[in-house]
């Protein structure tokens, strides 16, 4: 473990977070930039979900997991309570795997 690197990264993270609090009222960001930041956060979330849903290690995860994610996304879109979204997604994946779908 390279401790100076860890400490430098921790200090940088702390400084960035502190800068956000200190500069909140001093810096004005145009509405267009705020929109791009929102879109960037959405794109990162979609990329994370896609990577987790479609890959396992270095290969394709099979069809059961993406189907479960799709059912969960549909349930969330229909405003189903979060616990039920998770249960539906897990049940879909488990059911498909029970039926032999990889």
The 8 nearest C-alpha neighbors of each residue, nearest first, counted from 0:
[[1, 2, 5, 4, 3, 6, 7, 8],
 [0, 2, 4, 3, 5, 6, 7, 8],
 [1, 3, 5, 4, 0, 6, 7, 8],
 [4, 2, 6, 5, 1, 7, 8, 0],
 [3, 5, 7, 2, 6, 1, 8, 9],
 [6, 4, 2, 8, 3, 7, 9, 1],
 [5, 7, 9, 3, 4, 8, 10, 2],
 [8, 6, 4, 10, 9, 5, 3, 11],
 [7, 9, 11, 5, 10, 6, 12, 4],
 [8, 10, 6, 12, 7, 11, 5, 13],
 [11, 9, 13, 7, 8, 12, 14, 6],
 [12, 10, 8, 14, 13, 9, 7, 15],
 [11, 13, 9, 15, 14, 10, 8, 16],
 [12, 14, 10, 16, 11, 15, 17, 9],
 [15, 13, 11, 17, 12, 16, 18, 10],
 [16, 14, 18, 12, 17, 13, 11, 19],
 [15, 17, 13, 19, 18, 14, 12, 20],
 [16, 18, 14, 20, 19, 15, 13, 21],
 [19, 17, 21, 15, 16, 20, 22, 14],
 [20, 18, 16, 17, 22, 21, 23, 15],
 [19, 21, 17, 23, 18, 22, 16, 24],
 [22, 20, 18, 19, 23, 17, 24, 25],
 [21, 23, 25, 19, 24, 18, 20, 26],
 [24, 22, 20, 19, 25, 21, 26, 18],
 [23, 25, 22, 26, 27, 21, 20, 19],
 [26, 24, 22, 23, 27, 21, 28, 19],
 [25, 27, 24, 22, 23, 28, 19, 21],
 [28, 26, 29, 25, 24, 23, 30, 22],
 [27, 29, 32, 30, 26, 33, 31, 23],
 [30, 28, 31, 32, 33, 27, 34, 26],
 [31, 29, 33, 32, 34, 28, 35, 27],
 [30, 32, 34, 29, 33, 35, 28, 36],
 [33, 31, 35, 34, 29, 30, 36, 28],
 [32, 34, 30, 36, 31, 35, 37, 29],
 [33, 35, 37, 31, 32, 36, 30, 38],
 [36, 34, 38, 32, 37, 33, 39, 31],
 [35, 37, 39, 33, 38, 34, 32, 40],
 [38, 36, 34, 40, 35, 39, 33, 41],
 [37, 39, 35, 41, 36, 40, 42, 34],
 [40, 38, 36, 42, 41, 37, 35, 43],
 [41, 39, 43, 37, 42, 38, 36, 44],
 [42, 40, 38, 44, 39, 43, 45, 37],
 [41, 43, 39, 45, 44, 40, 46, 38],
 [44, 42, 46, 40, 41, 45, 47, 39],
 [43, 45, 47, 41, 46, 42, 48, 40],
 [46, 44, 42, 48, 47, 43, 49, 41],
 [47, 45, 43, 49, 44, 48, 50, 42],
 [46, 48, 44, 50, 45, 49, 43, 51],
 [49, 47, 45, 51, 50, 46, 52, 44],
 [50, 48, 52, 46, 51, 47, 53, 45],
 [49, 51, 47, 48, 52, 53, 54, 46],
 [50, 52, 48, 49, 53, 54, 47, 55],
 [53, 51, 49, 65, 50, 48, 64, 54],
 [52, 54, 60, 50, 59, 51, 49, 65],
 [55, 53, 59, 60, 58, 50, 51, 52],
 [54, 56, 60, 58, 57, 59, 53, 51],
 [57, 55, 58, 54, 59, 60, 51, 53],
 [56, 58, 55, 54, 59, 60, 53, 50],
 [59, 57, 54, 55, 56, 60, 53, 61],
 [58, 60, 54, 61, 53, 55, 57, 56],
 [61, 59, 54, 55, 53, 58, 64, 62],
 [62, 60, 101, 59, 63, 64, 53, 65],
 [61, 63, 65, 64, 101, 66, 100, 60],
 [62, 64, 92, 66, 95, 65, 61, 101],
 [63, 65, 67, 66, 92, 62, 52, 68],
 [66, 64, 68, 52, 67, 62, 63, 69],
 [67, 65, 69, 63, 64, 68, 62, 70],
 [68, 66, 88, 92, 91, 64, 70, 69],
 [67, 69, 65, 71, 66, 70, 88, 72],
 [68, 70, 66, 72, 67, 71, 65, 73],
 [71, 69, 73, 67, 72, 68, 88, 74],
 [72, 70, 88, 68, 74, 84, 69, 73],
 [73, 71, 69, 75, 74, 70, 68, 76],
 [72, 74, 76, 70, 71, 75, 69, 77],
 [73, 75, 77, 71, 76, 72, 79, 84],
 [76, 74, 78, 72, 77, 73, 79, 71],
 [75, 77, 73, 78, 74, 72, 79, 71],
 [76, 78, 74, 75, 79, 73, 72, 80],
 [79, 77, 75, 76, 80, 74, 81, 73],
 [78, 80, 74, 75, 77, 84, 81, 83],
 [81, 79, 83, 82, 84, 78, 75, 74],
 [82, 80, 84, 83, 79, 85, 75, 78],
 [83, 81, 85, 84, 80, 86, 79, 87],
 [82, 84, 86, 81, 85, 80, 87, 79],
 [85, 83, 81, 71, 87, 82, 86, 74],
 [84, 86, 88, 82, 83, 87, 89, 81],
 [85, 87, 83, 89, 88, 84, 90, 82],
 [88, 86, 90, 84, 85, 89, 83, 91],
 [87, 89, 67, 71, 91, 85, 90, 86],
 [88, 90, 86, 92, 91, 87, 93, 85],
 [91, 89, 93, 87, 92, 88, 94, 86],
 [90, 92, 67, 94, 88, 89, 93, 87],
 [91, 93, 67, 63, 89, 95, 64, 90],
 [94, 92, 90, 96, 95, 91, 89, 97],
 [95, 93, 97, 91, 96, 92, 90, 98],
 [94, 96, 98, 92, 100, 97, 93, 63],
 [95, 97, 100, 99, 93, 98, 94, 101],
 [96, 98, 94, 95, 99, 93, 100, 92],
 [99, 97, 95, 96, 100, 94, 93, 101],
 [100, 98, 96, 97, 101, 95, 94, 63],
 [99, 101, 96, 95, 98, 63, 62, 97],
 [100, 61, 62, 63, 96, 99, 60, 95]]
